[in-house]
Amino acid sequence: MTMKKSLLLLTVAAVILTGVLYVNRRSEPAAVALPTGTEMVVYKSPTCGCCELWIDHAEEAGFTVVTEDVIDLRPVKAENGVTPELASCHTAIVGGYVIEGHVPADVIAQLLEERPDIRGLAVPGMPAGSPGMEGGTPEPYDVVAFDRDGNTSVYASRGE
C-alpha cells in the first residue's frame, strides 16, 4: 500500500471515529454543574448494597452525601410524600426536594438548577440499568416528578 493510500485511510478512519464520538456524546444527558458543597441526606437500610452503589454515583457527581441507616423506611417515606407506587429502596433529601430511589445524579442536578414547584423525584422500583442497578439487561425507565397533592408526571426518561 502506498503512503498516500495509508494516509487517506487513516484520515477517513479519523473522520468516522470523530463522527461516532460526536453522535454518542450528543445522546448522553448534558451535565449540569452542582453548587459547591451540595449536601444530600440519604435514608437507607444498613444492608442494602444497591443503595451504597447509588450513593457512590451521587458522590462521583459531586454531591456531599450523609447517610442515615434506618431499619424501617416506611415512616421516612410517608413523612416525605412517597407513596407505595413511587417507592424504591432509599429516600434522599437535597435542596428541599425528596429523591426516591435510583434517580440519576444529572437529573437531580437539573432539578436543583430549574427549581420546579414539586415535592420531588422518584424512580419507582429498582430498574436494571439505573444508577446503582447496573448489570444485567438495562431497561427503559421514567424519572417521575411528584407534588404535595400526589400528582405525578414524567420529568425525564432513560434508556429509550
N, C-alpha and C positions, 0 to 999 in steps of 0.2 A: 504494500500500500504506500502510496506516495505521501510526502509530508503535507501537501495541500489537502488531500483527502482525509488524512488523520485530523488535521486542524479543523476541517469542515465538520467532520463527525463529532468532534469534541464541542464545537460551537453549538451544533444542533442539540446535542445532549444537554448542554448547559441551559439552553433556552427552554427545553422541555422540562427539565428539573425545576427551573425558576417558576414556570407556569404551574406545575403541580404544587409547589410550596405555597404559591400565592393563593391558589384555589383552596387548599387545606387551611391556610391561615384565615381566610375570609369566612370559612364555615365554622370556625371556633368562636365562642362568645367573646365579645370585647371585654377587656379587663377594665375595671373601674378602681381607681385609687381609693384606699381607705384613709380616713383621717388617722393620724399617728395615735397609737395607743388605744384603738377602738377595742373596748373590753366586752367580752361576751361571757355570760354565766351559763353553763350547761348542766342541767339536771339529768342524771342518768343512773342506771343500775350499776352497782360496783363491779359486776361481772360481764358487762356487755362489750365484746371485742369490736363490733362494728361501730359502736359509739366512740371508742378510742380512735379508730381509723378516721372517722368523720372529724373528730377534734384535731387530729394531725392535719387534715385537709384545711380546716379553718385557720390553724396556726401558720401553715405554709402560705396562706393567702394574706397573712399579716394581722389577723385578729389576736388579741391577748385573751386567752381562754382561762377561766376559773371554773373548775369542775366541782359539782356538789353531788356526791354519791347518795342516792335515795333508794330505799328498799321498795317503797310503793309510790310510783309516779302519778297515780290517778289524781290525788289532791292537787299536785302541781299543774297538771293538765286542766283540771276543772277550774282552778283559780285563774288560769290564763286563757280560757275560752276555747280550749282544744277539745272538740267533740270526738266521739269514738270514730266517726267517719274520716277525721283528719289525722288521727293518732298514728304515731310511729314509736320508736324506742327511746328517744330522748327529746327533751324540750330545752330550748335556749332562749335567753333574753339578751337583746343587744339594741342599743339606741332607742329603747322604749318599745321595741317590737318583739313579738313572740316568733320564734323559729322552731317549727316542729319537724323533726326527722332530718332526712338526708338532703337538705336544701344545699345546692351548690354555693360556694363562697362568693362567686362573682355575682350571683343573683342577690345575695344578701347585701353586697356592696352597692349594687344598683338600687336596691330598696332604700338603703341609707342615704344615697345621693338624691333620689327622687322624693323621698318622704311622703308617700301617698297616705291618705286618711284611711288606713286599715289597721287591724289589730296585729296581723302577722302573716307569715307564710308557712306553708306545710307541704311536705312530700309524704302523703299518706302511705302507710305500709313501709316496705323496705325494698323498693325496686332494684333489681340487678342492674349494675352499671352506674347507679347514683354514687356520689362521693361516700366512701366508707363501705360500699357494697360492690366494689369492683370484683371481677372474676365471673366466670360463667358467661352466659349469653346476655349482653345488655338488652334491656327492654325500654321502649319509649315510656316517658312519664311526664306528668304535669307538676309544676310548682303552683300550688293553689293559694290565692290570697283569701283571707277571711277577715270580716269586720266584727264589730262588737255586737251586731244584731244577728250574727250567724250566717250572713250572706257570704257566698263564695264565688270566686271567678278564677279563671286561669290567668296567672301572672306571667308564666314562662313555660315553655315545653322543651324537653330534651330528648334526643335520640330518634327524632323523626326524620 
